[in-house]
Amino acid sequence: MAADLVHGVLAAASSTILLTTLLVAARLWIRSRMGNLGKDDVTIKISYVMLLTMAGLMIAGVIDGGLGRLRDTVNDQDYEATLRYSAGISSTFSWGVATAKITFAILYIRVLPQRFLQLLNKFLIAFLIAQATEESLIAILHCRPIEAAFKLGVHGKCLNMNVLWWSTFVFNMCTDLILFVQPIPTVWRLQMARTKRVGLVVMMSLGLLVCVISIIRIVYASRIQEDLTYRIAEAMIWSVVELAALITCSCIPCLRQVIQQIPFLNHALGLSSNKTPHGIYEHSGQPRHGSTPFRTHKLDYLPSRSKAYAHGTSGHFGTMSHAAAGATGSPNDSQEEIFPHKKDGNGRIVVTKEVTHNVEYDRTQTESSPSESLRDEETPYPVRASKD
């Protein structure tokens, strides 16, 4: 057992404040620039405020109480202060975790089309609110009289807090698995390259790391009664890390868009696809006379059982496209906006791709009419699309 955990508590509190501040600010910045702020941004802000409050109470518990120190080195006044701060930290942790998970549930309601998942996530929101309310009330009112929980000289009857900690662990583990496993089948069915699908699945599965942190936290929480002021600091360190991990996972999908707004990072990480369009004669190095770029926008929809379909003209291969002669390539000729950005009016996930075409013709054929020239070139020179 170390001499104390004061420095560990301060380091955990300050580092999580710094990390989540940067990530939440980046998320809100990019979402506001895209005009895509929603209810999930409100809940993640509430979760962030809960983390700030929790970390602030941890720091106050170190400065004004005996949090992180051995019980033998803590006087009764500091011990009572530690008990009061612990109740506040437990309550803010419960609401911070609940609102962070509600952020994911709101996102899934918006982008996952299956009716079962819609109902499941609505139920999760109600359950998480009820769970946070119950846990915060028990943290404060677990003794009768209430003062018995925070004052050494007051005798009363108190609940066994180990029951609360283990029930919280079980509920959190179940909600974590439901939240972070349910989008995997949907993401895997997206019409995109396998490597990109694997990357999306890994990104969406990062929340499962919260389960590992939760297991570590309950191990320390179950030993609190041995030396309360010291052992409770261990549990609090992992609690604030767990909440910070949830907030981090909610902000990860926006990081690519944030990096794209910073030119030197965009170039260094190779996220920019600013390339010179090539046609069917790409191997020749230089385009021939009269090369005219065309751009096609392709919308790949996730299959849905909904009977409603997007409006517009659909081609033989399910491609909705339009072409404009004389268009030039943009710095990002190929983009995938999955979570939580673009969707259609029916709630389906939309993958937007831009495909550049080069239509090439020979200016020496000036004698023929435009219609005859097009008919002549259709058979020997079929136009093929190359995806950037």
C-alpha positions in Angstrom: 0.0 0.0 0.0 1.4 3.4 -1.0 1.9 6.1 1.6 -1.1 8.0 0.1 -3.0 8.5 -3.2 -3.2 12.3 -3.0 -1.1 12.8 -6.1 -3.0 10.1 -8.0 -6.3 11.7 -7.2 -5.1 15.1 -8.4 -3.5 13.7 -11.5 -6.7 11.7 -12.5 -9.0 14.7 -11.9 -6.9 17.3 -13.7 -6.0 15.0 -16.7 -9.6 14.0 -17.3 -10.8 17.6 -17.1 -8.2 18.6 -19.7 -8.9 15.6 -22.1 -12.7 15.9 -22.0 -12.6 19.7 -22.3 -10.6 19.4 -25.6 -12.8 16.6 -27.0 -16.2 18.1 -26.1 -15.1 21.5 -27.4 -13.9 19.9 -30.7 -17.2 17.9 -31.0 -19.4 21.0 -30.4 -17.3 23.1 -32.7 -17.5 20.8 -35.7 -21.2 20.0 -35.1 -22.0 23.7 -35.0 -20.0 24.4 -38.2 -22.0 21.6 -39.9 -25.3 22.9 -38.5 -25.9 19.5 -37.0 -26.3 20.2 -33.2 -28.9 17.9 -31.6 -30.2 16.5 -28.4 -27.2 14.3 -28.0 -25.0 17.3 -27.8 -27.1 18.6 -25.0 -26.7 15.4 -23.0 -23.0 15.2 -23.6 -22.7 18.7 -22.3 -24.6 17.7 -19.2 -22.3 14.7 -18.8 -19.3 16.9 -19.2 -20.6 19.3 -16.5 -21.0 16.2 -14.2 -17.4 15.2 -14.8 -16.2 18.7 -14.0 -18.2 18.7 -10.8 -17.0 15.2 -9.9 -13.3 16.1 -10.6 -13.7 19.3 -8.6 -15.1 17.5 -5.6 -12.2 15.0 -5.7 -9.7 17.9 -5.7 -11.7 19.6 -2.9 -11.7 16.3 -1.0 -8.0 16.2 -1.1 -7.5 19.8 -0.1 -10.3 20.1 2.5 -10.6 16.5 3.6 -8.6 13.3 3.9 -9.3 11.8 0.5 -6.4 9.6 -0.6 -4.7 9.5 2.8 -4.5 6.6 5.2 -7.2 6.6 7.9 -4.6 6.7 10.7 -3.3 10.1 9.4 -6.7 11.7 9.0 -8.4 13.5 11.9 -12.1 13.2 12.6 -13.0 16.5 11.0 -11.3 15.7 7.7 -12.8 12.2 7.8 -16.3 13.6 8.0 -15.5 16.0 5.2 -14.3 13.1 3.1 -17.7 11.3 3.7 -19.6 14.4 2.5 -17.5 14.8 -0.6 -17.9 11.1 -1.3 -21.7 11.4 -1.4 -21.4 14.3 -3.9 -18.9 12.4 -6.0 -21.1 9.3 -6.1 -24.2 11.3 -7.2 -22.4 13.2 -10.0 -20.8 10.0 -11.2 -24.2 8.3 -11.5 -25.7 11.2 -13.5 -22.6 11.7 -15.6 -22.5 8.1 -16.7 -26.3 8.1 -17.3 -26.2 11.2 -19.5 -23.2 10.0 -21.5 -25.0 6.7 -22.3 -28.2 8.6 -23.1 -26.0 10.5 -25.7 -25.4 7.2 -27.5 -29.0 6.1 -27.2 -30.3 9.3 -28.8 -27.7 8.9 -31.6 -28.9 5.4 -32.3 -32.5 6.4 -32.3 -31.7 8.9 -35.0 -29.5 6.7 -37.3 -30.6 3.1 -36.8 -33.8 2.3 -38.7 -34.9 -0.9 -37.1 -38.0 -0.5 -35.0 -36.8 -2.9 -32.3 -33.6 -0.9 -31.8 -35.7 2.3 -31.7 -37.8 0.9 -28.8 -34.8 -0.6 -27.1 -32.9 2.7 -27.0 -36.0 4.6 -25.7 -36.3 2.0 -23.0 -32.6 2.4 -22.2 -33.1 6.2 -21.8 -35.9 5.7 -19.3 -33.9 3.0 -17.4 -30.8 5.2 -17.2 -32.7 8.1 -15.8 -34.3 5.9 -13.2 -31.0 4.2 -12.3 -29.2 7.6 -11.8 -32.1 8.9 -9.7 -32.0 5.8 -7.5 -28.2 5.7 -7.1 -27.9 9.4 -6.2 -30.7 9.2 -3.6 -29.2 6.2 -2.0 -25.7 7.8 -1.9 -27.2 10.7 0.2 -30.1 9.0 2.1 -28.6 5.5 2.9 -28.6 6.2 6.6 -31.4 6.9 9.1 -31.0 9.6 10.4 -29.2 11.1 7.4 -26.5 12.6 9.7 -25.3 9.1 10.6 -23.7 8.8 7.2 -21.5 11.9 7.6 -20.9 12.3 11.4 -19.0 10.0 13.6 -20.9 10.7 16.8 -24.3 10.0 15.4 -25.7 6.5 15.6 -28.2 5.1 13.1 -29.1 2.4 10.7 -27.4 2.4 7.4 -27.7 0.3 4.2 -24.9 -2.0 3.1 -23.3 0.1 0.3 -21.6 -3.0 -1.1 -25.0 -4.0 -2.4 -25.4 -0.6 -4.2 -21.9 -0.8 -5.7 -22.4 -4.3 -7.1 -25.9 -3.6 -8.4 -24.5 -0.5 -10.1 -21.8 -2.6 -11.6 -24.2 -5.2 -13.0 -26.5 -2.6 -14.5 -23.7 -0.6 -16.0 -22.2 -3.7 -17.5 -25.5 -4.7 -19.1 -26.2 -1.2 -20.5 -22.6 -0.9 -21.8 -22.9 -4.2 -23.7 -26.3 -3.3 -25.2 -25.2 0.2 -26.3 -21.8 -0.7 -27.8 -22.7 -4.0 -29.4 -26.1 -3.1 -31.1 -24.6 -0.8 -33.9 -22.1 -3.4 -35.0 -24.4 -5.5 -37.3 -25.8 -2.3 -38.8 -22.4 -0.8 -39.5 -21.1 -4.1 -41.0 -23.9 -4.1 -43.6 -23.0 -0.6 -44.9 -22.2 -0.6 -48.6 -18.5 0.4 -48.4 -15.1 -1.1 -48.5 -14.4 -3.9 -46.0 -11.4 -2.1 -44.5 -13.5 0.9 -43.8 -16.3 -1.2 -42.3 -13.7 -2.9 -40.0 -12.5 0.6 -39.0 -16.0 1.7 -38.2 -16.7 -1.4 -36.2 -13.5 -0.9 -34.2 -14.4 2.8 -33.6 -17.9 1.9 -32.4 -16.6 -0.9 -30.2 -14.2 1.3 -28.3 -16.9 1.8 -25.8 -16.5 -1.8 -24.7 -13.2 -0.7 -23.0 -15.5 1.0 -20.5 -16.6 -2.5 -19.4 -12.9 -3.3 -18.5 -12.6 0.0 -16.5 -15.9 -0.8 -14.7 -14.5 -4.2 -13.7 -11.3 -2.6 -12.3 -13.4 0.0 -10.4 -15.7 -2.6 -8.7 -12.6 -4.5 -7.5 -11.4 -1.4 -5.6 -14.9 -0.4 -4.5 -15.4 -3.7 -2.8 -12.4 -3.1 -0.5 -13.4 0.4 0.7 -14.3 -0.7 4.2 -10.7 -1.7 4.9 -9.5 1.9 5.0 -12.2 4.2 3.7 -10.3 7.4 3.1 -7.6 5.6 1.2 -9.5 2.8 -0.6 -12.3 5.1 -1.7 -9.8 7.3 -3.5 -8.8 4.2 -5.6 -12.4 3.7 -6.6 -12.9 7.4 -7.4 -9.9 7.5 -9.6 -11.3 4.7 -11.8 -14.8 6.2 -11.6 -13.7 9.5 -13.1 -11.6 7.6 -15.7 -14.7 5.5 -16.7 -16.8 8.7 -17.1 -14.1 10.3 -19.2 -13.8 7.2 -21.4 -17.5 7.4 -22.1 -17.3 11.0 -23.1 -14.3 10.3 -25.2 -16.0 7.6 -27.1 -19.0 9.9 -27.9 -16.6 12.4 -29.4 -14.4 10.1 -31.5 -16.6 10.1 -34.6 -16.2 13.9 -34.9 -12.4 13.8 -34.7 -11.9 13.1 -38.4 -13.9 16.2 -39.4 -12.0 18.3 -36.8 -8.7 17.2 -38.3 -9.9 18.0 -41.8 -10.4 21.6 -40.7 -6.7 21.9 -39.8 -4.8 21.9 -43.1 -1.4 20.7 -41.9 -2.9 17.8 -39.8 -5.1 16.9 -42.7 -2.1 16.7 -45.0 0.2 15.0 -42.5 -2.4 12.2 -41.7 -3.3 11.7 -45.4 -7.0 12.5 -44.9 -7.1 14.8 -47.9 -7.8 13.2 -51.2 -6.9 16.1 -53.3 -5.9 14.3 -56.5 -5.8 15.1 -60.2 -8.7 13.3 -61.8 -7.7 10.6 -64.3 -9.8 9.0 -67.0 -9.6 5.7 -68.8 -6.1 6.7 -70.1 -4.7 7.1 -66.6 -1.6 5.1 -67.5 -0.5 7.5 -70.2 0.4 10.2 -67.6 -1.2 13.2 -69.4 -4.8 13.6 -70.4 -5.5 13.9 -74.1 -7.1 16.8 -75.9 -10.5 17.9 -74.7 -10.6 16.0 -71.4 -13.7 17.1 -69.6 -14.2 16.1 -65.9 -17.6 15.0 -64.7 -18.6 14.4 -61.1 -21.1 11.8 -60.0 -22.6 11.8 -56.5 -23.5 8.3 -55.3 -25.7 7.6 -52.3 -25.4 4.2 -50.8 -28.2 3.5 -48.3 -28.2 1.0 -45.6 -30.9 -1.7 -46.4 -34.0 -1.0 -44.4 -37.3 -2.7 -44.0 -39.0 0.6 -44.3 -41.3 1.0 -47.4 -40.3 4.7 -47.8 -37.5 5.4 -50.2 -35.5 8.5 -51.0 -36.9 10.7 -53.8 -35.1 11.0 -57.0 -34.0 9.1 -60.1 -32.6 5.7 -59.6 -30.4 4.1 -62.3 -30.1 0.5 -63.2 -27.5 -0.2 -60.6 -29.2 1.8 -57.8 -27.1 4.9 -58.3 -28.5 8.4 -58.0 -26.2 10.7 -60.0 -25.9 13.9 -61.8 -23.0 15.2 -64.0 -21.7 18.7 -64.6 -19.3 19.4 -67.3 -16.3 21.6 -66.4 -16.4 20.7 -62.7 -13.1 20.7 -60.8 -12.0 18.3 -58.1 -12.5 19.3 -54.5 -10.0 18.7 -51.8 -12.2 15.8 -50.5 -13.4 13.9 -53.6 -14.6 11.0 -51.5 -16.3 11.3 -48.1 -18.1 8.9 -45.8 -20.3 10.6 -43.2 -21.6 7.8 -40.9 -22.0 8.8 -37.2 -23.5 11.2 -36.4 -23.7 13.3 -39.6 -25.7 12.6 -42.7 -28.9 10.7 -42.9 -31.9 10.7 -45.2 -35.4 11.7 -44.3 -36.4 8.2 -43.4 -33.8 7.8 -40.7 -31.4 5.6 -42.7 -27.6 5.9 -42.6 -26.3 7.6 -45.8 -22.8 7.0 -47.3 -22.0 9.8 -49.7 -19.4 9.2 -52.3 -18.1 11.5 -55.1 -16.8 9.7 -58.2 -14.9 11.6 -60.8 -15.3 10.8 -64.5 -13.2 11.9 -67.4 -14.9 12.0 -70.8 -12.3 12.3 -73.5 -12.8 13.2 -77.1 -10.5 14.0 -80.1 -10.8 17.6 -81.4 -9.8 16.5 -84.9 -13.3 15.1 -85.4 -14.7 18.5 -86.2 -16.6 17.6 -89.3 -19.1 15.3 -87.7 -22.1 16.7 -85.8 -22.1 16.4 -82.0 -24.8 13.7 -82.0 -22.9 11.7 -84.6 -19.6 12.1 -82.7 -21.2 10.8 -79.6 -22.7 7.8 -81.4 -19.4 7.0 -83.0 -17.5 7.1 -79.8 -19.9 5.2 -77.6 -18.9 1.7 -78.9 -15.1 1.9 -79.3 -14.5 4.3 -76.4 -16.8 3.4 -73.5 -16.5 5.8 -70.6 -15.6 4.1 -67.4 -15.7 5.6 -63.9 -12.8 5.6 -61.6 -13.4 6.1 -57.9 -11.0 8.3 -56.1 
